[in-house]
Amino acid sequence: MEFLFKEAGVRVDLPYGILDISGNEDYGYRPYQLMVASIAGCSASVFMKILEKQRVNIDDFVVRTDVTRNPDEANRIEKIKLHYVIKGKNLSDEKLYKNLALARKNCSMIQSVENSIEIEESLETIQLSL
């Protein structure tokens, strides 16, 4: 990847498109937003692949994040809470938590930050009637 300096940030041209990065939201995505998005996106993608392989039918899937930052240490990210809200029929919380643990082990982004950022995961299931 090659990052080019631009007004108030940097730009990278990736296969999917151009990504503008800046500490000012008027000029691009903020670096912490990209960090949280990469962790949540990786975790959710791996989790969904596992559920698909096990033929767990999901009607809706949302990941909500809550980020704790430390203003005394360069506003570093200290904790990311990932809360999964899953809608479907005949969902087993036990099976979902087991699969979420497996997803965590196979998510390269979580594994990359595991000893520096606390990642907390939780699940909420909404059972739909048959």
CORMOJO-V769284 format. One record per run of one state. SS is the DSSP state (~ for helix, > for strand, _ for the rest). FROM is the first residue (numbers start at 1). LEN is the number of residues. Records with the same first field share a line. If there is no record, write none. Layout:
BEGIN
SS->FROM-LEN  FROM-LEN
END
This chain:
BEGIN
_->1-2  7-2  15-2  22-7  30-1  54-6  71-5  89-4  107-1  114-4  128-3
>->3-4  9-6  17-5  29-1  60-11  76-13  118-10
~->31-23  93-14  108-6
END
